Amino acid sequence: MSTTYLFASGKGGVGKSTLAANLAVLLAREGHSTVLIDTDLGLRSQDLMLGLENSVVYDLVDVAEGKCLLSQALIEAPSLPALRLLPAAQFVRAKDLEPRKLKKMISLLNQESEFILIDCPAGLERGLRNVLNAGSKLETILVVTPDDLSIRDGERVISLVENKDLPRPRVIVNRLQNDLIHAGEMYSAQTVAATLDLPLLGEIPEDPTFCVAQLRHRLAVDYQGEARQALIRIVRRLQGQEQPFPAYGRRKTSFFRRRSAPKFREVKK
């Protein structure tokens, strides 16, 4: 039996899909049989992130409609046999996927995988609701950034999860900047978790390796950096291991870094 994690966010652009892909790869590299399901119908992205875009023949909706077997739609990463991807369909809408059929797919994958990671559509519309309706054993991971808009939208996701009688989510706070937190301009991960009244699963700093990796069609875990270490700590926690939290913003930045930091001045009107 596997553990199924649902990655959700109230708004787009918080890095949810990127985190799901990187965490899936880390789990597979440790030898865990892992399936990544892309449920963002119409906006397929995980195949591109994993470098598998030329391997897609069938997709999630093809399986649901009986056009192929589940095994035919699953794509195995050539260099990482422990990881398989079930891609989303590009030219359909959320209504084309029935929750009961998605539930059946998850049930079948549960029998042969250790971890199932589901990348949900951003927002609160039918796409997310379809996934939430797909089973009672889903564990939700809410991805937010440390700003009021993302936090407020995250609260709406929590309400949806609770209305489905699912466990309260855990939260990953992405794109933290130590200097801004220390200066009191940005919320810390601990503050965000306390505001949402959720257990903190991970705090990920702003790291240029994410941008470089995306431009090179690679993943952030392929490059050394603070973000990679943060992702490794999250994977350890998903496996039940205790890991320290750096608590970004508590440490004082160096004199030279403070001198070189950009100055923020309001524009005179």
Buried (B, 14 or more C-beta within 10 A) or exposed (E): EBBBBBBBBBBBEBBBBBBBBBBBBBBBBBEBBBBBBBBBBBEBBBBBBBBBBEBBEBBBBBBBBEEEEBEEBBBEBEEBEBBBBBBBBBEBEBEBBBBEBBBBBBEBBBEEBBBBBBBBBBBBEBBBBBBBBBBEBBBBBBBBBBBEEBBBBBBEBBEBBEEBEBEBBBBBBBBBBBBBBBBEEBBBBBBBBEBBEBEBBBBBBBBEBBEBBBEEEBBBBEBEBBBBBBBBBBBBBBBEEEBEBBBBBEEEBEEEEEEEEEEEEEEEE
